[in-house]
Amino acid sequence: MAPQGDIPIAANVLGTIGTVFWCIQLIPQIWYNWKQKKTDGLPGLMMFLWAVSAVPFGVYAIVQ
């Protein structure tokens, strides 16, 4: 792992964006489970947001 001073700004921005998307992707699942009053099933929106959040995380991991 690179020292903190050596990480490019773009990598930090992408890491932050990925973290925010990763946190947001949990909301549709929580909402779906609450409305259905059950915990089976997986909404497509959650899977889409999960995939979108993986892109900046992957770039961050490579750049770092």
N, CA, C and O atoms as a GROMACS GRO file, in nm:
protein
  256
    1MET      N    1   0.085  -0.117   0.000
    1MET     CA    2   0.000   0.000   0.000
    1MET      C    3   0.090   0.124   0.000
    1MET      O    4   0.190   0.129   0.071
    2ALA      N    5   0.052   0.222  -0.080
    2ALA     CA    6   0.131   0.344  -0.092
    2ALA      C    7   0.111   0.434   0.029
    2ALA      O    8   0.004   0.436   0.088
    3PRO      N    9   0.216   0.508   0.066
    3PRO     CA   10   0.198   0.606   0.173
    3PRO      C   11   0.092   0.709   0.133
    3PRO      O   12   0.075   0.736   0.014
    4GLN      N   13   0.023   0.765   0.230
    4GLN     CA   14  -0.088   0.855   0.201
    4GLN      C   15  -0.048   0.974   0.114
    4GLN      O   16  -0.129   1.020   0.034
    5GLY      N   17   0.073   1.025   0.127
    5GLY     CA   18   0.116   1.139   0.049
    5GLY      C   19   0.139   1.106  -0.098
    5GLY      O   20   0.144   1.196  -0.181
    6ASP      N   21   0.154   0.978  -0.132
    6ASP     CA   22   0.183   0.936  -0.268
    6ASP      C   23   0.059   0.897  -0.348
    6ASP      O   24   0.071   0.864  -0.466
    7ILE      N   25  -0.059   0.900  -0.288
    7ILE     CA   26  -0.181   0.860  -0.357
    7ILE      C   27  -0.233   0.980  -0.438
    7ILE      O   28  -0.255   1.087  -0.381
    8PRO      N   29  -0.253   0.962  -0.569
    8PRO     CA   30  -0.303   1.072  -0.652
    8PRO      C   31  -0.441   1.119  -0.608
    8PRO      O   32  -0.520   1.041  -0.553
    9ILE      N   33  -0.471   1.245  -0.634
    9ILE     CA   34  -0.601   1.302  -0.597
    9ILE      C   35  -0.713   1.227  -0.666
    9ILE      O   36  -0.818   1.201  -0.606
   10ALA      N   37  -0.693   1.191  -0.793
   10ALA     CA   38  -0.798   1.118  -0.866
   10ALA      C   39  -0.831   0.986  -0.798
   10ALA      O   40  -0.948   0.946  -0.794
   11ALA      N   41  -0.732   0.919  -0.744
   11ALA     CA   42  -0.756   0.792  -0.674
   11ALA      C   43  -0.839   0.815  -0.548
   11ALA      O   44  -0.929   0.737  -0.518
   12ASN      N   45  -0.810   0.922  -0.475
   12ASN     CA   46  -0.889   0.953  -0.356
   12ASN      C   47  -1.032   0.989  -0.392
   12ASN      O   48  -1.126   0.949  -0.323
   13VAL      N   49  -1.050   1.065  -0.501
   13VAL     CA   50  -1.184   1.102  -0.544
   13VAL      C   51  -1.263   0.977  -0.584
   13VAL      O   52  -1.378   0.960  -0.544
   14LEU      N   53  -1.202   0.890  -0.663
   14LEU     CA   54  -1.270   0.767  -0.705
   14LEU      C   55  -1.300   0.676  -0.586
   14LEU      O   56  -1.405   0.613  -0.581
   15GLY      N   57  -1.209   0.669  -0.492
   15GLY     CA   58  -1.234   0.590  -0.371
   15GLY      C   59  -1.351   0.644  -0.290
   15GLY      O   60  -1.432   0.568  -0.238
   16THR      N   61  -1.359   0.776  -0.281
   16THR     CA   62  -1.469   0.839  -0.208
   16THR      C   63  -1.601   0.816  -0.281
   16THR      O   64  -1.701   0.782  -0.218
   17ILE      N   65  -1.602   0.833  -0.413
   17ILE     CA   66  -1.723   0.810  -0.492
   17ILE      C   67  -1.769   0.665  -0.476
   17ILE      O   68  -1.888   0.639  -0.456
   18GLY      N   69  -1.676   0.572  -0.485
   18GLY     CA   70  -1.711   0.431  -0.468
   18GLY      C   71  -1.770   0.402  -0.332
   18GLY      O   72  -1.864   0.325  -0.320
   19THR      N   73  -1.714   0.464  -0.228
   19THR     CA   74  -1.764   0.443  -0.092
   19THR      C   75  -1.905   0.496  -0.078
   19THR      O   76  -1.991   0.431  -0.018
   20VAL      N   77  -1.930   0.616  -0.134
   20VAL     CA   78  -2.064   0.674  -0.126
   20VAL      C   79  -2.164   0.586  -0.201
   20VAL      O   80  -2.272   0.557  -0.149
   21PHE      N   81  -2.130   0.543  -0.323
   21PHE     CA   82  -2.219   0.455  -0.399
   21PHE      C   83  -2.243   0.324  -0.325
   21PHE      O   84  -2.355   0.273  -0.325
   22TRP      N   85  -2.140   0.271  -0.264
   22TRP     CA   86  -2.153   0.146  -0.192
   22TRP      C   87  -2.252   0.162  -0.076
   22TRP      O   88  -2.333   0.073  -0.049
   23CYS      N   89  -2.245   0.276  -0.007
   23CYS     CA   90  -2.338   0.300   0.104
   23CYS      C   91  -2.481   0.320   0.053
   23CYS      O   92  -2.576   0.271   0.114
   24ILE      N   93  -2.495   0.392  -0.059
   24ILE     CA   94  -2.627   0.418  -0.115
   24ILE      C   95  -2.692   0.290  -0.166
   24ILE      O   96  -2.814   0.276  -0.159
   25GLN      N   97  -2.614   0.198  -0.217
   25GLN     CA   98  -2.671   0.077  -0.275
   25GLN      C   99  -2.745  -0.009  -0.173
   25GLN      O  100  -2.821  -0.098  -0.211
   26LEU      N  101  -2.724   0.016  -0.046
   26LEU     CA  102  -2.795  -0.061   0.056
   26LEU      C  103  -2.938  -0.012   0.076
   26LEU      O  104  -3.023  -0.088   0.123
   27ILE      N  105  -2.966   0.113   0.041
   27ILE     CA  106  -3.096   0.174   0.067
   27ILE      C  107  -3.210   0.100  -0.005
   27ILE      O  108  -3.311   0.071   0.060
   28PRO      N  109  -3.200   0.068  -0.136
   28PRO     CA  110  -3.312  -0.003  -0.200
   28PRO      C  111  -3.345  -0.137  -0.134
   28PRO      O  112  -3.462  -0.174  -0.124
   29GLN      N  113  -3.243  -0.209  -0.089
   29GLN     CA  114  -3.268  -0.338  -0.024
   29GLN      C  115  -3.340  -0.319   0.108
   29GLN      O  116  -3.434  -0.392   0.140
   30ILE      N  117  -3.298  -0.221   0.184
   30ILE     CA  118  -3.364  -0.192   0.312
   30ILE      C  119  -3.508  -0.151   0.288
   30ILE      O  120  -3.599  -0.198   0.356
   31TRP      N  121  -3.530  -0.063   0.191
   31TRP     CA  122  -3.665  -0.016   0.158
   31TRP      C  123  -3.754  -0.133   0.111
   31TRP      O  124  -3.868  -0.147   0.156
   32TYR      N  125  -3.702  -0.214   0.023
   32TYR     CA  126  -3.776  -0.329  -0.030
   32TYR      C  127  -3.816  -0.424   0.082
   32TYR      O  128  -3.932  -0.466   0.091
   33ASN      N  129  -3.721  -0.457   0.167
   33ASN     CA  130  -3.750  -0.548   0.278
   33ASN      C  131  -3.854  -0.489   0.373
   33ASN      O  132  -3.940  -0.562   0.423
   34TRP      N  133  -3.846  -0.360   0.398
   34TRP     CA  134  -3.939  -0.296   0.490
   34TRP      C  135  -4.080  -0.296   0.431
   34TRP      O  136  -4.176  -0.324   0.502
   35LYS      N  137  -4.093  -0.264   0.302
   35LYS     CA  138  -4.225  -0.260   0.239
   35LYS      C  139  -4.286  -0.400   0.227
   35LYS      O  140  -4.406  -0.416   0.248
   36GLN      N  141  -4.204  -0.500   0.195
   36GLN     CA  142  -4.255  -0.636   0.177
   36GLN      C  143  -4.270  -0.711   0.309
   36GLN      O  144  -4.335  -0.815   0.315
   37LYS      N  145  -4.209  -0.659   0.414
   37LYS     CA  146  -4.210  -0.724   0.546
   37LYS      C  147  -4.150  -0.865   0.539
   37LYS      O  148  -4.191  -0.955   0.612
   38LYS      N  149  -4.052  -0.882   0.449
   38LYS     CA  150  -3.981  -1.008   0.439
   38LYS      C  151  -3.841  -0.979   0.386
   38LYS      O  152  -3.815  -0.871   0.333
   39THR      N  153  -3.753  -1.075   0.400
   39THR     CA  154  -3.613  -1.051   0.362
   39THR      C  155  -3.566  -1.136   0.245
   39THR      O  156  -3.446  -1.144   0.221
   40ASP      N  157  -3.656  -1.200   0.173
   40ASP     CA  158  -3.612  -1.275   0.056
   40ASP      C  159  -3.625  -1.187  -0.069
   40ASP      O  160  -3.705  -1.094  -0.073
   41GLY      N  161  -3.548  -1.218  -0.169
   41GLY     CA  162  -3.550  -1.140  -0.292
   41GLY      C  163  -3.441  -1.034  -0.292
   41GLY      O  164  -3.394  -0.991  -0.187
   42LEU      N  165  -3.404  -0.993  -0.411
   42LEU     CA  166  -3.298  -0.895  -0.427
   42LEU      C  167  -3.336  -0.801  -0.540
   42LEU      O  168  -3.346  -0.845  -0.655
   43PRO      N  169  -3.359  -0.671  -0.512
   43PRO     CA  170  -3.401  -0.579  -0.618
   43PRO      C  171  -3.292  -0.558  -0.722
   43PRO      O  172  -3.173  -0.556  -0.690
   44GLY      N  173  -3.333  -0.541  -0.845
   44GLY     CA  174  -3.240  -0.514  -0.954
   44GLY      C  175  -3.165  -0.384  -0.936
   44GLY      O  176  -3.048  -0.374  -0.973
   45LEU      N  177  -3.231  -0.283  -0.877
   45LEU     CA  178  -3.166  -0.154  -0.855
   45LEU      C  179  -3.046  -0.168  -0.763
   45LEU      O  180  -2.943  -0.103  -0.784
   46MET      N  181  -3.058  -0.252  -0.662
   46MET     CA  182  -2.944  -0.272  -0.572
   46MET      C  183  -2.827  -0.335  -0.647
   46MET      O  184  -2.712  -0.295  -0.629
   47MET      N  185  -2.856  -0.433  -0.730
   47MET     CA  186  -2.749  -0.498  -0.806
   47MET      C  187  -2.683  -0.400  -0.902
   47MET      O  188  -2.561  -0.402  -0.920
   48PHE      N  189  -2.763  -0.312  -0.965
   48PHE     CA  190  -2.710  -0.212  -1.056
   48PHE      C  191  -2.618  -0.115  -0.981
   48PHE      O  192  -2.507  -0.088  -1.025
   49LEU      N  193  -2.665  -0.063  -0.867
   49LEU     CA  194  -2.583   0.029  -0.789
   49LEU      C  195  -2.456  -0.039  -0.737
   49LEU      O  196  -2.351   0.024  -0.728
   50TRP      N  197  -2.467  -0.166  -0.704
   50TRP     CA  198  -2.351  -0.241  -0.658
   50TRP      C  199  -2.246  -0.250  -0.769
   50TRP      O  200  -2.126  -0.232  -0.745
   51ALA      N  201  -2.292  -0.276  -0.890
   51ALA     CA  202  -2.201  -0.284  -1.004
   51ALA      C  203  -2.139  -0.148  -1.035
   51ALA      O  204  -2.020  -0.139  -1.065
   52VAL      N  205  -2.220  -0.041  -1.027
   52VAL     CA  206  -2.168   0.094  -1.053
   52VAL      C  207  -2.063   0.132  -0.950
   52VAL      O  208  -1.961   0.192  -0.984
   53SER      N  209  -2.086   0.098  -0.825
   53SER     CA  210  -1.990   0.134  -0.721
   53SER      C  211  -1.860   0.055  -0.734
   53SER      O  212  -1.756   0.098  -0.683
   54ALA      N  213  -1.864  -0.058  -0.800
   54ALA     CA  214  -1.744  -0.139  -0.816
   54ALA      C  215  -1.644  -0.076  -0.912
   54ALA      O  216  -1.524  -0.099  -0.900
   55VAL      N  217  -1.692   0.005  -1.007
   55VAL     CA  218  -1.602   0.067  -1.105
   55VAL      C  219  -1.503   0.162  -1.038
   55VAL      O  220  -1.382   0.144  -1.054
   56PRO      N  221  -1.551   0.263  -0.962
   56PRO     CA  222  -1.452   0.350  -0.898
   56PRO      C  223  -1.364   0.277  -0.796
   56PRO      O  224  -1.246   0.309  -0.781
   57PHE      N  225  -1.421   0.179  -0.726
   57PHE     CA  226  -1.340   0.100  -0.632
   57PHE      C  227  -1.228   0.028  -0.704
   57PHE      O  228  -1.114   0.025  -0.657
   58GLY      N  229  -1.261  -0.032  -0.819
   58GLY     CA  230  -1.160  -0.103  -0.896
   58GLY      C  231  -1.051  -0.012  -0.948
   58GLY      O  232  -0.933  -0.045  -0.942
   59VAL      N  233  -1.091   0.104  -0.999
   59VAL     CA  234  -0.991   0.200  -1.048
   59VAL      C  235  -0.904   0.250  -0.933
   59VAL      O  236  -0.783   0.263  -0.947
   60TYR      N  237  -0.966   0.276  -0.820
   60TYR     CA  238  -0.892   0.320  -0.701
   60TYR      C  239  -0.789   0.215  -0.661
   60TYR      O  240  -0.674   0.248  -0.630
   61ALA      N  241  -0.830   0.090  -0.660
   61ALA     CA  242  -0.738  -0.018  -0.621
   61ALA      C  243  -0.621  -0.030  -0.717
   61ALA      O  244  -0.508  -0.054  -0.675
   62ILE      N  245  -0.647  -0.012  -0.846
   62ILE     CA  246  -0.541  -0.021  -0.945
   62ILE      C  247  -0.447   0.098  -0.936
   62ILE      O  248  -0.325   0.081  -0.939
   63VAL      N  249  -0.503   0.218  -0.926
   63VAL     CA  250  -0.422   0.340  -0.922
   63VAL      C  251  -0.339   0.347  -0.794
   63VAL      O  252  -0.225   0.393  -0.796
   64GLN      N  253  -0.397   0.302  -0.686
   64GLN     CA  254  -0.326   0.310  -0.559
   64GLN      C  255  -0.208   0.216  -0.563
   64GLN      O  256  -0.134   0.206  -0.465
   0.00000   0.00000   0.00000
